[in-house]
């Protein structure tokens, strides 16, 4: 498996998962020019990262890639069994992260119109509150172990935490800190800044 990666991008999530899996993989670090070039355009129709190359070809979108990799390595326990309620909850939180947390967090940080910025921050706060309620006194979102749901939510929430958006949510802030300290996360961060 090969990961096409640009440091500081969503491909770091996939890199983190590959480190969690602990199996060999190839890492191709792209420059911005390479990412925007015609060769990478054949891998991703919008010239974005991440992209993985596996036996059957290319796959893009970080959440889809992470779910696929977890499925290919069921022995690592990063997704519950197919057909279980816990498996449905993993899908739920992965999709929630990329549809509710990520867009509104990004807008709350980057929006220049004060009214739109405030509306995005309020919507993000509702989403973070939902994560906090789901965590309760548990360490992880689904069951009693780390799953792809934690990886995707944690990666998205880490961005929000770095920008002060989780300060009002102590359980979420502590959750993100725990996830950021995972050895695989540390290794992925070290590789992404190399």
N, C-alpha and C positions, 0 to 999 in steps of 0.2 A: 504494500500500500504506500502511495506517495501523497503527501500533503503539499499543496501549493499555498504558500504562506506569505503574508505581508505583516511584519511586526506592527503591533498596535491596532490590529484589525480583529474582526470577528473570528478570524481563523485561529486566534489564540485559544478559543474554546475547544476547537478540535484538537489542537496540540495538547491541551490539558487532558482531554479524554484519552488520547494516545498514550500519554504518560501514565494515566491511571491504569490502562490496560496492561502496560508493561511488555508488550510484544514489539519486535523490530518494525520499524517503518522508515521510509525515506522522507526527508524534508527538503523541499526546494523553496528557498527564500527568494522572493521576487523583488525587484526594484519597482518603483512606481511606473517607470517607463515600460518595463517588461509586463507588468500587470495590464497596462493599457494598450499593449501591442497586439498585433494580429494573431500571434501564436497562442497567447492566453485567451483571446477571443474565441478560439476554436474549443476551448475548454469550458468557458462560461459566456453565455450570450450577452452579458452586460459587463464583461471584463472585471468581475469582482472576485474576491476571495472570501471564504475558502473554496477550494476545489480539491477533491481527492481523486486519485486515479486508482482504480482497483481492477480486478480481473476483467470485469465486464465493460469497463470504460470509465467515464467521468461522472461524478456526482457533485452538485453544488448545493448551497444553503446549509449553514452551520447546524441548525437543529436537525435537519434531515440526515446530515452526515453523522452526527453524534448518535442518533437513534439507530442508524444502520450499523455503525461500528459496534455499539452495545449489543445489537442482535447477533452480530457475527462472533461475539465473544461472550456468550451467555454464561460461561463458566466463571466469569468475573463478577457476576451478580449486580450489574449496573442497571438492569431492567428486570422487573418481576416476570413471572410466567405469562405467556399469551393467554388471554381469556380471563384473567383475574381482575378484580376491582383495583388492585394496586397497579397493574399495568395501565389501566385506564387513567389512573391518577397521574402516572408519569407523563402520559400524553397530554393530559390536561395542563399540568404545570409547565411543560416545555412550550406548549402553544401559548399559554398565558404570558410567559416571559417575553416571547417575541411579538405578541400582539397588544399587550396591555402595559407591561413594564418598559420595554425598550423604546417604543416610539414616543411615549409621553415623557419618559425621563430625558431622552435626547432633546425633545422640544422644550422642556422646562429649562434645560441648560443653554441651548443655542438660540432660542427665539428672542428676537429683539423687540417685538411689539409687546409692551407691558401687559396688556389685557390677555393676549394669547398665551404669553408666558405663564401668567397666573393660572389660567384655565388648565394648561398642561400640567403644572405643578399640582393642582388640586386633583386632577385625574390620576396622576402618578401616585399621589398620597393614598388615594383609595385602593389602588392596586397593591402598594406596599403594605397597607393595612390588612389586606386579604392574605398576604403571605404571612404576616405576623400572627394573624388569627389562626391560620392553618398550622403554624409551627407550635403555638402554645408553649408547652414546656419540653417539647421534643427537639432533638438535634437536627432532624432531617424532615423533609416534606412528606415522604412516602414511606410508611413502615418505620423500621428501626435501623435503616442503613442508608448510606450514600447511594444515590442513583443519578441517572442522567438528568432528572428533574432538578436536583440540587446543583449539578454542574451548570446547566443553562441558566437557571434562576440566579445562582450565585455569581456567574460571570456578568450578567446584566445588572444585578444589584450592586456589584462591586464598583461599577462605573458610577452609579448613583451615589454610593457612599463616598467615593473620592470627591464628589462634587457637592457634598453636604445634604443630599436629598433624603437620606435615611436617618438623619440626626434625631428626629422625633419618634423613631421606632427602635427602641433599644434591643428588642429581641432580634430584629432583622439585622441591626448593626453587629450584634454578637455572632449571629449566624454567618454573615459575610466574613467576619474576622476568622472564624473557625475554618471556613472553606478556603480562604486565602492562605491559611497556614498548612494546608494539606501538602505533603511532600511532592506529589505530582503537580500540583498547582505552582509550587515554588520552582520546580524544574522547568515547567512550561514557560514561566515568566523569564527565567534565566535564558532559555533558548530563544525567546522572542526578542530579547533585548541584545542578544549577541550580534 
